[in-house]
Amino acid sequence: MSVKADVDTSLVLRVVARCALAAVLTVAACADEPYGPEGVSGGGKPGEPTPLTGLLTCNSGFTYAQPPHATPDNWKAVTSDAAAGYWGFDEYSAGAPVCAIEFWGCDATWDGTYWQECTEDPAQFLINFYANNGGFPGALVASYTVTPVRQPTGAYFPPIGELNKYTAELSPCCPLQFGWVSIVGISSGGTPANCWFLWMSSPVGDTRSFQYNVQSGFLVRQPFDRAFCLQGSRGACCFPAPSCERLSPAECAAAGGTYLGDGVACEPGLCRAPGDRCDDPLPVPALPFTDVRDSCVYYDDYDVACPDPSPGGRDIVYRYDAVENACLRISLCDGPTSFGTKLYVWENACPGAGPPLPCSDDVCTSTSSTPGVSRLCLNVTAGTTYYIVVDSDTTACGAYTLTIAADTEPPVFAGCPSGFAVPSDPGRCDAVVTWAPPSAEDACGLSAFGSNFSPGVVLPIGVTTVTYTATDTCGHTATCSFDVTVFDAEPPTITCPPDVVVPTDAGSCVATGVALGTPVTADNCGVASVTSDAPTAFPLGTTIVTWTARDAADNVATCTQTVTVQDLEPPQFTACPEPVTLLMNVGETVPLPDLVPFAVTADNCTGPITVTQVPPPGTPLGFGVQAVVLTARDAAGNTTECQTSVVVASAGPAQMALLGDRTCYAAGETVRIELWMLSIPESVNGVQAFIAYDPVLLELVSVTPAVRPESPFKIEIFECSSAPDGQQQCTPQPGHVDVAVGAPFGTTGTGDAQMVVLTFTARTQICSAPNLVAWRPHDPPSMLSAEEGQELSPPLLALSVNDAPPLLVGPSAIAAPLGEGCATDVQFSATLQDACCLDPDRVVVDARVTAGAGALGALDVTLTPSGGRIEIAGSAPVQFAGDVPTSVQVTVFATDCCALPAGTPGAVPLAGRWTESYPNYPPADGSVVNAASWDGNTLATQWRLSGATRAAAPTLLWDTHTGDPGGGGEMVWRTPYTGGTLELDAALLGGSGPATGAIVRHTHDTHHVYVDGSVDPLASWTQTTTHAVFPSLGLGVTLTARARLEGFGDTSPWPSYPDFAPGHTSGQWGRIESAALTLVTPALVTITDAVPPVLLPTGGPEEFGSDVAARWEYGTAVADCSGGLSNAATLPPA
């Protein structure tokens, strides 16, 4: 609005000049007809529709009132519109400054002939106040441009339409208390266009007003008053918040409001209800307290972060003066509350200097189902003032119910579980335990709720008490407790040790001290004890041992182990038959008697013992000494031997016999020879004998005669050697031994046999009779002629038959079940026996996979010599692979000191030829031996040895040459070879077609015989031994041969001899004079997969957290040894 202070004074003068004319014109106007653009009049108006009465009168509090016509009296509506060029004026006397105005009028348009209704909205007006100048408008005091509030009254005045009431505030107030007011419409346009304001007349006033014609400049006096009201001093009047009206002091008092002062505007937040601010809080007089209010009439004064600030939220303040110490429950939840709230409290000051004491936002739902409502509890102290603020957490408002009461009750639990029991988790000594947790409620709300354990916790074996504790905000506490029992219902697991095969104790038929091994056990809670029902002594045969694992909860698991006790101890001869002497006439034979009944045997185990005799009884015998071997076999197949002899002597003239204990001797062994004088005729009263021996082989130690003084014999001892001319030279040894022959010799005419024992030391290895000769002396020494009647018949040139090969019992082999990693051990054993000498270095064990895809590890072999036997035992690890059984073949090869192989004699192969070629010269490691059979025309028609490579330098076995004064003697060297193949015509093995074996060991024992200090090539020779396995035939073969050297050079004499090895440019060659095959039966064990696949644990976390309801065990899938998982089992975790 603006106030115009400048007024055109010429206007006033023109007005004065035209006053009479204006009066005339006014009087002459027709009452009911339009009289032109100056205005319109009428004699009445239609009745007022309800509620129009209030709109046709001045509001209360106005200091000057000229309301419009309210009865059907004459009315006038005078144009007062700037667009029409007419201004209306009326005189007033308010007696106070003018602060508001009301006026009445219509919107109408003049078409030049008639008036008609129009609409102009909004309508803008210029309201001017003029000082009174002698009864005319004078100087302009104030001017306002306003857009008043227009209110249609419902009163219609044809033809100008409905009467409108206009109300406008004048600010600042016009100080002119009496004078002239002009109300002029200044807006333009409307519907239809040129819509003018016609100011309505009033029946109240001094009947004097003016209309100013802008175009003519005349001010026309009119004899009626204009409808308007003026109000004096006004200000804001507050009613119940937030109602506010601008009223005069009197009006405000009459309305029961609070007047806030002249000119005070009604602005938002001006009028406040009690409790709207901290300085006007609502009192809480006593407890319990309930207050129902609507927050929409309050304003936002305080914003507290709870936890977030909420600008715009309306707040209400209560004041509580505590009279005693207590815990208060302050709640908006216990009654209808229609909006989201916050609650907070300040102590002694409002607002507080810092954050509030407690604060509550969204903790409950009201009884009217509104979520996000607030509740808190507060400990109060007597004498302290607390300001409780109800606030909104948004800009929403509405009705709420506040309750404040003392809280004395603890929380109440619902659904507290009863005690229960659960088994431990598989493979664990604890359990993941879950339960439905209880709940707790409290009228004051909970400040804390929890438990010492939560569902999903891992609890150990035993009883665990679970306790839930609920604490309300006043500090009252309640608990809920129950017991959880975790028990172990899972039995242990136990895997027995591998089955055991053991021999009986020495001299006993049971096995004691058996090492059973240790079972592999596991239990989720630990194994308390492991026991077995194994006896102290295991009987012969198979015993099932049951192992039992027991845990602390008395859960048990069992497994069984087989203990097999084998009788490997041979029977014993407690008495071997004494030697027997048989008499026989020349030209006859005598049968070998049955010596078995004279043998006494014993064995560690009861059962039949079978004794056999070789040669068998009845075998025809000639003169000489016949060795007889008795073999005892027990029920387990173990054998032992004893040896005796049968001497066949002449029933006629006196004879001598030489008897040795055996024919095979190692260097350094004692050789015991017995000289017997047999069947001495009674007429003979003295016999003299000579003994000849080879000093290269034997060294005489002692002669022990059996003396019978009444009939002595005289024996002279000669040491004989071969002379260069081939004659034997015998040198008498000092001293002599007399041997007496008893007389008389019984009624048969024969005397007792007389014996002399000669003890020698073998100077070298002896593998046949030590070449002793006995005869009656003569000069020169020769056999007596028959005519002399003293013939020694027959002369004995050898002690006994050649050495027998060693006896191999076994091998036998077993394999334990597959264990961890699909692995096992093959265990084998065998026994080697020989009456001659045994050398462990001549024992060879070979093990190899012959079927399947398994892998064989390194052999572990133990050789235990004991007297005339060697115990062979060992093992080899096997890694199972693939899905077919794995077969392992174990073969034992052995020869005695005389190179006689153990086994079964095979067919006699052809002799052959051999070569040994060298990669360089002189020979060193790396030379290669090739050999083959020779049928006189073609090589290798029957057998071929290829690619045996020298592995080490020759080793000296014995030396009788060094130090020999005559330059004679012998040196024997052994050379080892490795690798190569042995091809045989399978006909030699009882089959057909060719067969190829792998050489396990090949050796050369080369005998260098010296004469006069040089090697005699004609007398020297080589013993070759080849051990080879033929897996396809399930056989082992030993090929022995006697070879001699024939030549050497840079090229082999092929085709009669095998060619040199490729790249070898020199070598030697020779003949194989004889060969022999010996067959060896190996042990074969087949390993199959009988173990199901398992899932091995690898550990895992004990617990992921108290809020985790399950625990995972991690493991690794281990494929079945045969590659499948169809029968997978799950092992408990370790």
ZALUMZA-858202 format. One record per residue (C-alpha): residue in one letter; x, y, z. Coordinates in steps of 0.05 Angstrom, whole numbers, plus 5000, padded with zeros to 4 digits. Layout:
# residues N
AXYZ ...
END
This chain:
# residues 1134
M500050005000 S502150724989 V499951375019 K498851974971 A500552635003 D499753094941 V492553304921 D490653724862 T487654364893 S484454564827 L479953964836 V477054254898 L475554914865 R471954574809 V467954174858 V465654794893 A463355104828 R459254504809 C455754344874 A448954624856 L448954264790 A450653614822 A444953684870 V440053824815 L442253234775 T441752774834 V434752984852 A432452914780 A434852204773 C429451674765 A428751224823 D428450544786 E431950674722 P439150704703 Y441051414699 G447651344663 P454751144676 E454851544740 G450851004775 V444350644785 S438750664836 G432750244857 G426850224902 G427949554935 K431848904934 P430048174941 G430147835008 E436747615037 P438346885035 T441346605099 P446546755125 L447047455097 T445347875157 G452447865184 L455248055116 L450748675111 T452948975177 C459549235204 N463648765246 S463948915319 G469349395342 F468649885284 T469050615305 Y464950875247 A459350485212 Q455150625150 P452549925131 P448949825064 H441449835055 A438449245091 T431149415077 P427449535011 D428650275015 N431450664958 W438650464944 K443950774902 A450050464870 V454751004846 T460450884799 S467250964833 D472250664785 A478450954754 A477050614689 A470150954685 G473051624705 Y468951704769 W471251754840 G466651694901 F467652074967 D464152045035 E465252395100 Y466952035166 S468552175238 A471951575272 G474651895335 A480851455329 P486051275277 V483350825222 C486550145218 A481449745177 I475749875129 E469749495104 F465549725044 W460049454998 G459049484924 C457549124859 D461348964795 A457549204733 T458849454663 W455250014624 D453949864551 G451750584536 T444450444548 Y443849944604 W447649664663 Q449148924667 E452648464716 C460048304707 T465747974746 E472548264762 D476747824807 P481347984839 A479148704848 Q484249224869 F482349884902 L485450564917 I483250804986 N484951525000 F483751935064 Y482852695057 A482653235109 N476053625114 N476554285079 G470254675096 G465554105082 F469453865021 P475253375012 G481653735025 A488853515029 L490652785019 V492952485085 A493851745069 S493051315008 Y492750545005 T492550074946 V489249434971 T486448784947 P481048684999 V477748045019 R471348004979 Q465247635007 P458947564965 T453047745009 G447647364971 A443648014962 Y442148154889 F440748844861 P438148814789 P441148954741 I448049024772 G448048354806 E450148094875 L452548564929 N459648424954 K462748595021 Y470148805019 T474748795079 A481849075081 E487049205134 L490449885130 S497549885150 P499950315177 C493650595208 C491151245180 P492051785234 L486252205206 Q480552115256 F475352505215 G475252735144 W473652445076 V474951745048 S475051564974 I474350834951 V476050754876 G476650114837 I483150124799 S483349434767 S481549354694 G478448824652 G473448324677 T468047914645 P465248234605 A470648764594 N470449454626 C467749174691 W466849764740 F465949814815 L459350124837 W459750354910 M453150174947 S449350704985 S447950675060 P441650895096 V445951155153 G449851805152 D449252545139 T446152445069 R452052775037 S457252474991 F460852674927 Q462352374859 Y468152654820 N468052634744 V475152594722 Q473652764650 S469753404666 G473353564729 F466953684767 L465553454838 V458153294844 R454753274911 Q449952694922 P444452684976 F445851985004 D451451635040 R456151095018 A456550395053 F462950325092 C465550195162 L471950415195 Q475550085253 G480150425301 S486050125340 R486849365329 G491748835348 A492748075353 C487847735399 C489647035420 F484446505432 P485745785450 A492045635410 P493445725355 S487246155341 C488946895331 E484847475306 R486448205295 L481348555340 S480449175380 P481949105454 A474549125469 E472948595417 C478448155443 A476048215514 A468848085493 A471047455456 G474847205516 G481547265480 T488147565499 Y489848225466 L497248265448 G497549015431 D495649525379 G498249375311 V500748685329 A499548215270 C497047505276 E503147125254 P504346365259 G506646175328 L504246825359 C498746515400 R501045925442 A497245415484 P499645235554 G505344745549 D507745025482 R514045295513 C518645145572 D516345795604 D509045555605 P509444805618 L503444365632 P503744145705 V503943425727 P500543505795 A500742785820 L502042065799 P499241685764 F498042215711 T494442165643 D493642725592 V490242685524 R491843245475 D492443435401 S499443655382 C497044005320 V495544645360 Y502744695384 Y509044945351 D516144685340 D520745005391 Y525744455410 D529343945366 V533343405401 A537242855366 C533942205389 P537841945353 D536442425295 P533743135300 S526743245272 P525943965250 G518644165246 G516143685298 R511144005346 D512943945419 I509143995486 V512644115552 Y510443825620 R513343975687 Y513843475744 D516543665812 A518743015845 V516442925916 E519942255927 N525241815896 A522141365844 C522741065775 L517541355729 R514641015668 I513141575617 S509341275559 L505541475496 C504040745483 D498740615535 G493140995500 P491341235430 T497041615396 S496241765323 F503341975300 G510641785310 T513542105372 K519742255412 L520242325487 Y525842675525 V526942975594 W530943565621 E532743645693 N531644315730 A532344735667 C528244775603 P531144745554 G537144415586 A544244645574 G546243965548 P542843355519 P536743095555 L537242555609 P533641985575 C531042005504 S526241525468 D524341485396 D521140875363 V520440355418 C513140145419 T506440145385 S500640535414 T493840235431 S491440555366 S496440115328 T501040695311 P508240455306 G514340875324 V511441125389 S515841295449 R516541045520 L521941135571 C523341035644 L526641545688 N529541515758 V527442155794 T530042475858 A525642825908 G526143585904 T528243585831 T524243885774 Y523643495709 Y521243775643 I518143225600 V517643385526 V512843035478 D515543145408 S514242885338 D519542495301 T516942805236 T512743415219 A506443005232 C501743185288 G495442915319 A492242645382 Y496442315435 T495742005504 L501142125556 T501441695618 I506441785676 A506641285733 A511540975782 D514440305758 T515639775811 E514939115773 P520638705742 P520238455671 V515937835657 F518637245616 A514436855567 G516336195534 C522036015581 P524435325556 S524734715600 G531134325608 F532733845551 A538133365527 V541433275458 P546732805431 S553433065410 D554333235337 P557232685293 G564732665301 R564633195355 C565133215431 D560233775432 A553833975398 V550834565362 V544734675406 T538735085386 W532335265422 A526635755417 P528936355458 P524136645509 S521637355507 A520837865562 E516238455570 D515939045617 A511339625623 C517340075629 G521039745571 L527439355572 S534239675577 A537839005571 F536038305548 G541037745537 S543637075557 N550136725571 F548936275511 S544936375447 P541535865401 G546735565355 V552135555408 V556934975413 L556134645481 P560834115510 I558933435537 G555433515604 V550333985634 T550434715616 T545735215649 V543035735601 T540636375635 Y536836945603 T536737615640 A531938185627 T532838875658 D527939435651 T529940155646 C528440245720 G533639715738 H528739165756 T531538485736 A528437805720 T531737155698 C529836525660 S534335905668 F534335205641 D539334625635 V541934345569 T545033655574 V549633435517 F550932685519 D555632255478 A551931715441 E557131615387 P561430985392 P568831005378 T571830765313 I577130235313 T581329945257 C585029315276 P592429225261 P593928785200 D593228045208 V599327715237 V602927085214 V608126835263 P612026195274 T611525765336 D616525885391 A622825475387 G621324785415 S614024945427 C607524875389 V605025565410 A607226275398 T608326755455 G610327475456 V606727595391 A607128315368 L599928455350 G600929195334 T596529755357 P589429885332 V587830565303 T582330865344 A578531505345 D572731785383 N569132445383 C570632525458 G576832105463 V578031365473 A578131155546 S580930455537 V583029955484 T583129215502 S583528545467 D582027825484 A588727595458 P591426995496 T598326985525 A600126385481 F597126305412 P596025575391 L597825295324 G592925525271 T588526135267 T586026535327 I581127105321 V583027685367 T577428175383 W579628885399 T574829335438 A575130095441 R571130425496 D569831165508 A568231525573 A560831465559 D561430705555 N560230695480 V564130115449 A566629905381 T570129265362 C574228975306 T577728315295 Q584728115277 T587127435253 V593327135284 T595926535246 V601226115280 Q605225685232 D609725105249 L616225265214 E620624865260 P623124215229 P622823565268 Q629223315301 F632922655298 T634322495370 A637921865346 C640421745275 P641721005258 E648920785270 P653120615208 V652119895185 T657419435156 L655118905106 L659518335080 M659218135008 N662917654963 V666217894900 G661417904841 E655217984885 T650718554909 V647118634974 P640519014985 L640619655025 P637119525091 D631319945117 L634420395170 V628020795185 P625920365244 F632520525278 A631421285274 V628521655334 T625122325320 A621722885359 D617923515340 N615524145374 C608223985354 T604423345363 G602622985300 P605322445255 I612622485233 T614122115169 V621221865158 T623721675089 Q630421385067 V634721545006 P636821094973 P630620694989 P631020025023 G632619464976 T637219864932 P642819384909 L649619574936 G656619394914 F663219444951 G664520104984 V661120605028 Q653920815014 A651521465045 V644321405069 V640122025082 L634021975126 T628822535120 A623722675174 R617423075154 D612423335205 A605023495195 A606724215174 G611423975119 N617824165155 T623623695142 T630223525171 E635523025152 C640622565184 Q646022185149 T649021515163 S652621015120 V652820285100 V659619975088 V659819375041 A666118985054 S668918355025 A667417725062 G674117475037 P681017795042 A682518395086 Q680219065060 M680919795076 A675720345070 L676221115074 L670121465102 G669122215103 D663622615138 R661722975073 T664723175007 C663823935006 Y668424385047 A669825115051 A676825375058 G679125315130 E674024775149 T676124135184 V676123505141 R675422865182 I677222215148 E676521515177 L681120945153 W677820275166 M681219605162 L675519135144 S674618385147 I681618215168 P682717455162 E684617115226 S691016875195 V693417585183 N697217825242 G699518485213 V697318955158 Q700819575134 A697320125095 F699120775060 I694721395055 A696021894998 Y692922594996 D693823244955 P697323784996 V694324324950 L687624154979 L689123885048 E693724035106 L694623445154 V693123635226 S692922985265 V692522225263 T688821885319 P689321125320 A684920645356 V690220215390 R689519475403 P696319265427 E695318515421 S694918565345 P698119195320 F697919485250 K702919975224 I700520575183 E705521045151 I703121735129 F705822005062 E704822695031 C704322584956 S704423064897 S704722994822 A711623014791 P712923364724 D713222684690 G706322534715 Q708622044767 Q706422124838 Q711722284888 C710322064959 T714622305016 P714221925081 Q712322365140 P716222305205 G713721795254 H708621245247 V702420985280 D701420275302 V694519995297 A692919345331 V688318815303 G684818385353 A685317625353 P681717165352 F676117475311 G670417045329 T668016375303 T666816655233 G674116735223 T673717505217 G676318025264 D673518705285 A674319295240 Q680019745260 M679720505250 V684721085245 V682021805245 L685722305202 T684223045212 F685823545157 T684524295145 A681824465076 R686624945045 T681525164993 Q674325024976 I673024294963 C666924094925 S668323354915 A672222784948 P678923044974 N682522534930 L685122074985 V687821384964 A689420795009 W693320164992 R697719615020 P705019805018 H709719474968 D716319664942 P715120074901 P708120234928 S703019874886 M697119424893 L698818724915 S697818184864 A692417684873 E697417134878 E699917424943 G693017334973 Q693218015005 E689518414950 L685719024974 S679218924937 P676719404914 P681320014920 L677520644942 L679321274903 A673621724930 L670421814997 S663121844974 V658322094921 N658522824896 D655523384937 A647923454936 P644824144918 P641924574974 L634624484994 L630125104988 V623725085030 G619025625004 P618526184990 S611726365019 A608727065016 I602827435045 A600228145039 A596628545092 P590028885072 L590729555038 G591730105088 E591930865087 G594131125019 C592230464986 A598930165007 T600929505039 D607129075051 V608528405019 Q612027965070 F615827335049 S620026785081 A624026175060 T629125695089 L635425455054 Q638724805078 D645124465055 A649723925082 C655624285052 C657225025060 L652225595050 D654326305033 P649126875045 D652427254988 R649926704941 V642626824961 V638727284914 V631527524926 D627527834870 A620628154876 R616728464820 V609628654799 T607228154747 A600028394739 G596229044753 A598729754758 G601529744828 A608430014845 L613529614885 G618229954933 A625229754956 L626329044983 D628228945055 V631528255062 T634327935125 L638727305120 T640026935184 P645226365178 S644725805230 G648825175222 G646924835156 R641225315141 I639726035125 E633026345145 I630726835093 A625527365110 G623528045084 S618328525058 A617029015002 P612029595003 V606729594949 Q602830204926 F596229974897 A593830334834 G588430254782 D582329824789 V585029124776 P588528664826 T596028734833 S600228094832 V607128084863 Q612027504849 V617527354899 T623126904875 V629026634917 F635326394882 A641126064919 T647325644907 D651925314956 C659425424960 C660324924904 A655625314858 L650224784862 P643525144854 A637325034897 G631124814859 T628624264815 P633324014760 G630724164691 A632223904622 V639623884603 P640924444554 L645924444498 A653024684508 G654825334474 R659425914460 W660726584496 T663927264485 E665627834531 S666928494496 Y669829144524 P668229874511 N675630004522 Y681929624540 P684429404589 P677729124612 A673829514664 D666729584687 G661929604628 S664128974591 V658328574563 V657527814564 N653427474509 A652526724505 A648326234466 S647325494454 W651125174396 D648624554362 G654624494317 N651624924262 T647325474291 L647625934350 A641726014399 T637425454374 Q635725294447 W637925874490 R641126574488 L644127024541 S644527754520 G647028404550 A649628204619 T654028804636 R659828774685 A658029174747 A664429144788 A671628914787 P673028184802 T673627974875 L678727454898 L675126864931 W681326454950 D688626394933 T692925774941 H698026014890 T701126594926 G706626324970 D706625634938 P714025444933 G712925064868 G709125624834 G702925194832 G696125274866 E689925624845 M686826324847 V679226404841 W676127074821 R668727254822 T666027794774 P658828054781 Y654428254721 T647628604719 G641928674671 G640628304606 T635727774584 L635627014581 E631726714523 L629725984527 D626225494483 A620125364526 A620924624511 L626524634563 L621224844613 G615824364591 G612224844546 S612625094474 G615025704438 P620226214461 A620426504530 T624327114553 G626527244624 A629927824659 I636827684688 V636927814763 R644327634774 H649827354732 T656727164760 H663226874735 D667626454783 T674126414744 H679125874768 H686226044748 V690525414756 Y697925554761 V703725104739 D710825334752 G708326024767 S704026124705 V696626024690 D695325374654 P689725554605 L688024834593 A687024694666 S683525364681 W676025434675 T670125894693 Q663725714730 T658026164707 T651426244744 T645426614715 H639026744755 A633126984714 V625627064725 F620226894675 P613927264701 S609627024644 L611126304663 G611126404739 L618226104742 G625226264762 V630925934725 T638225834744 L642925684686 T649725414708 A655325274659 R662625074657 A666425504608 R673525554582 L677326104547 E679225994475 G681826664449 F681627424449 G682327974398 D679128574365 T673528204330 S669227634354 P669526984313 W662227064292 P658026684268 S660626104310 Y660526574371 P655827124394 D657727804368 F660828344410 A656228864441 P655129474396 G660829974400 H665529464432 T671929354392 S675628824432 G674128224475 Q675027494489 W671126864475 G670726124491 R666725484495 I661425264544 E663024534558 S656724374597 A650424724622 A644824554670 L637924854684 T634824884753 L627625114760 V625325534820 T618125614840 P616626334864 A611326554912 L605526954882 V601027414922 T595227794893 I592928444925 T585728684916 D582129294939 A577329104995 V577329785029 P571530265017 P573030995003 V572831465062 L572132195076 L578132395117 P577332995164 T581933585159 G579633955217 G574934545219 P572935135260 E570434995330 E565035535325 F563336095278 G559836505331 S554136475380 D549136695328 V550836145280 A545935565283 A550335045249 R557534845245 W560934565183 E566034015182 Y571134045126 G573833415095 T577533145035 A574432614991 V579432034982 A577931604923 D577130864932 C583630494915 S580030244854 G578030944834 G570730944854 L566631274909 S560230864903 N560930574973 A563731195007 A563531215082 T564631795129 L569731745184 P568832175246 P573632765250 A580032645286 
END
